[in-house]
Amino acid sequence: MTDSQNDNEFIETYQTQLKVVEDAILRQEEEEGIASAELRQLRSDLREALSLFNTVNSNNDDSIIILDDSEPTPCVTLSSESDSSDDEDETDEEIESSIVKDIAGTNCSVKINCPVSGLQQHNAVVLSMESIADNTVRVLFCQPTRLDFKPCPHFLNDSCRFGDTCKFSHGFVISVNDLLEYAEPNYETLVVGQKVLCKQGTDDLWKLGAIESVENDNHVCVVRFTHFNALEAIPFES
């Protein structure tokens, strides 16, 4: 079974669990007027897990990422300072909640060295605010180049049994000040000899390669992969 099939099974499982919980909430509301806090929290957790998992997977729809040597642009950072006088009466807890809500799900890129691919910058999505005091966030990589960069779907549902020993990623903690802009692919700029990162194989990992030819009419380019010297036709989008 491929990792993509596993991902679909996890999503279906979460959706089934969410449906069961929502039905239970409706029954409690009809019988008692209000559902229990535990059920409502479970519904919220399942919705958040599905939303974040779908966000990561939607950024995986492209199968080619162009490697750009230009200096990356800093991502827009968040501040607890408000420009509106109407917010002056907000409590610290309300401000913190607003910051967390605003930044979760933000597309970005971060500088982390990957010895396997040689890359030093990776597209990511913000999973959550790690620490308001330290101004740090937890991010998941959108185009993982090795297993420990690939998001663990069990972690998203708070059900991973392996903790720190898990072979998949539970996210990386990054300073908000180090977040850079997400690198959007521009297929119109593809040229022979250009270095690219491609999703290849059944493991859904991304590999480094160089373009051998480009077929714009068919939206396909032929890539020679660096580490195993193989040629493969890669569609612009998967």
C-alpha positions in Angstrom: 0.0 0.0 0.0 1.4 3.4 -0.9 1.7 6.4 1.5 -1.0 8.2 -0.5 -3.4 5.4 0.1 -2.5 5.4 3.8 -3.1 9.2 3.9 -6.6 8.7 2.3 -7.4 6.0 4.9 -6.4 8.3 7.8 -8.6 11.1 6.3 -11.5 8.7 6.0 -11.0 7.5 9.5 -11.0 11.0 10.9 -14.1 11.9 8.9 -15.9 8.8 10.2 -14.9 9.6 13.8 -16.0 13.2 13.2 -19.4 12.0 11.9 -19.9 9.7 15.0 -19.0 12.6 17.3 -21.3 15.1 15.6 -24.2 12.6 15.7 -23.6 12.1 19.4 -23.5 15.9 20.0 -26.8 16.2 18.1 -28.4 13.5 20.3 -27.2 15.1 23.5 -28.4 18.5 22.4 -31.9 17.1 21.6 -32.1 15.2 24.9 -30.3 17.5 27.3 -30.2 20.9 25.6 -26.4 21.0 25.4 -23.6 18.6 24.5 -20.8 17.7 26.9 -17.6 19.7 26.9 -15.6 16.5 26.2 -17.6 15.8 23.0 -17.4 19.4 21.8 -13.6 19.4 22.4 -13.2 16.1 20.5 -15.2 17.6 17.6 -12.9 20.6 17.6 -9.7 18.5 17.7 -10.9 16.3 14.8 -11.8 19.3 12.7 -8.5 20.9 13.4 -6.6 17.7 12.5 -8.5 17.3 9.2 -8.0 20.9 8.3 -4.2 20.8 8.9 -3.8 17.5 7.2 -5.7 18.7 4.2 -3.6 21.9 4.2 -0.4 20.0 4.1 -1.6 17.7 1.4 -3.0 20.5 -0.8 0.5 22.0 -0.9 1.7 18.6 -2.2 -0.4 18.9 -5.4 2.5 20.3 -7.4 5.0 17.6 -8.4 7.8 20.0 -9.3 9.4 22.7 -7.2 12.0 25.0 -8.9 15.1 25.6 -6.9 15.9 29.3 -6.7 19.2 30.7 -5.5 17.9 34.2 -4.9 17.6 35.6 -1.4 14.3 34.5 0.2 11.8 37.1 1.3 10.8 37.2 5.0 7.3 36.0 5.6 4.8 38.5 7.2 5.2 38.1 10.9 2.4 38.5 13.5 2.4 41.0 16.3 0.3 41.2 19.5 0.2 45.0 19.0 -3.2 46.2 17.8 -3.9 49.1 15.5 -7.4 49.5 16.7 -8.5 51.4 19.9 -11.4 49.0 20.1 -9.0 46.2 21.1 -7.5 48.1 24.1 -9.8 46.2 26.5 -8.8 42.8 25.2 -7.2 40.5 27.8 -3.8 38.9 27.3 -5.6 35.5 26.8 -7.8 37.0 24.0 -4.8 38.5 22.3 -2.9 35.2 22.5 -5.9 33.3 21.1 -6.2 35.8 18.2 -2.5 35.4 17.3 -2.7 31.6 17.4 -5.8 31.6 15.2 -4.2 33.9 12.7 -0.9 32.1 12.2 -2.1 28.4 12.2 -2.2 27.2 8.6 0.0 29.9 7.2 2.1 28.8 4.2 5.8 29.7 4.6 9.3 28.4 4.0 12.1 27.8 6.5 15.9 27.3 6.4 16.8 23.8 7.6 19.7 21.8 6.1 18.9 18.4 4.6 22.0 16.3 4.0 20.0 13.9 1.9 18.9 16.4 -0.8 21.5 19.2 -0.1 18.6 21.6 0.3 18.7 24.4 2.9 15.2 25.9 2.4 11.9 24.0 2.6 8.3 25.0 2.0 6.2 24.5 5.1 2.9 25.2 6.8 2.5 26.5 10.3 0.8 23.8 12.5 0.5 25.9 15.7 2.0 28.5 17.9 4.6 26.8 20.0 5.4 29.7 22.5 4.0 33.2 22.6 6.8 34.3 25.0 9.6 32.9 22.8 7.8 33.9 19.5 8.2 30.3 18.1 5.9 28.2 15.9 5.7 24.5 15.0 5.9 23.8 11.3 5.3 20.8 9.0 7.1 20.4 5.7 5.0 20.4 2.5 7.6 18.7 0.3 9.5 16.3 2.6 12.8 15.1 1.3 13.3 12.3 3.9 11.1 10.3 6.2 11.7 12.3 9.3 10.5 15.4 7.4 7.2 13.7 6.4 4.3 14.7 8.7 3.0 11.9 10.9 -0.8 11.7 10.4 -1.2 10.1 13.9 0.4 13.1 15.5 -2.1 15.4 13.9 -4.8 13.4 15.7 -2.8 13.3 18.9 -2.7 9.5 18.7 1.0 8.7 17.8 2.3 6.0 20.2 6.0 6.7 19.4 6.5 10.2 20.6 10.0 11.5 20.1 11.1 8.1 18.6 8.6 8.3 15.7 10.3 8.0 12.3 7.9 10.6 10.9 7.8 14.3 11.7 5.9 15.8 14.6 6.9 19.3 13.4 9.9 21.5 13.8 10.0 24.5 16.2 11.0 27.7 14.4 11.2 31.3 15.4 8.5 33.4 13.8 11.3 35.9 12.7 12.9 33.1 10.6 9.7 32.3 8.6 10.2 33.1 4.9 7.8 33.4 2.0 6.4 30.2 0.5 8.1 29.3 -2.8 5.3 29.0 -5.4 6.2 27.0 -8.6 6.3 28.9 -11.9 6.2 26.4 -14.7 6.7 29.1 -17.4 10.3 29.5 -16.3 11.3 25.8 -16.6 14.5 25.4 -18.7 16.9 22.6 -19.6 19.6 22.2 -16.9 17.6 23.8 -14.2 17.7 22.1 -10.7 14.3 21.0 -9.4 12.8 19.1 -6.6 10.3 16.4 -7.7 7.8 14.2 -6.0 8.9 10.7 -7.1 8.3 7.1 -6.1 5.7 5.5 -3.8 7.1 7.0 -0.7 5.9 10.5 -1.6 9.3 11.9 -0.8 10.8 14.7 -3.0 14.1 14.1 -4.8 16.6 16.4 -6.3 17.1 16.4 -10.1 17.9 18.5 -13.2 15.7 19.1 -16.2 16.7 17.2 -19.4 13.8 18.5 -21.6 10.5 20.4 -21.3 7.2 19.6 -23.1 5.1 22.7 -22.3 2.2 21.5 -24.5 1.9 18.3 -22.5 2.8 20.0 -19.2 5.6 17.4 -18.6 9.3 17.7 -18.2 12.0 14.9 -18.2 14.1 15.0 -15.1 17.4 13.2 -14.4 17.5 12.5 -10.7 20.8 13.3 -8.9 21.3 10.4 -6.5 20.3 7.5 -8.7 21.0 8.9 -12.2 17.6 7.8 -13.6 15.4 9.6 -16.1 11.7 10.1 -15.5 8.9 12.1 -17.2 7.3 14.3 -14.4 4.0 16.1 -14.9 4.0 19.8 -13.8 1.2 19.0 -11.4 0.3 15.6 -9.9 
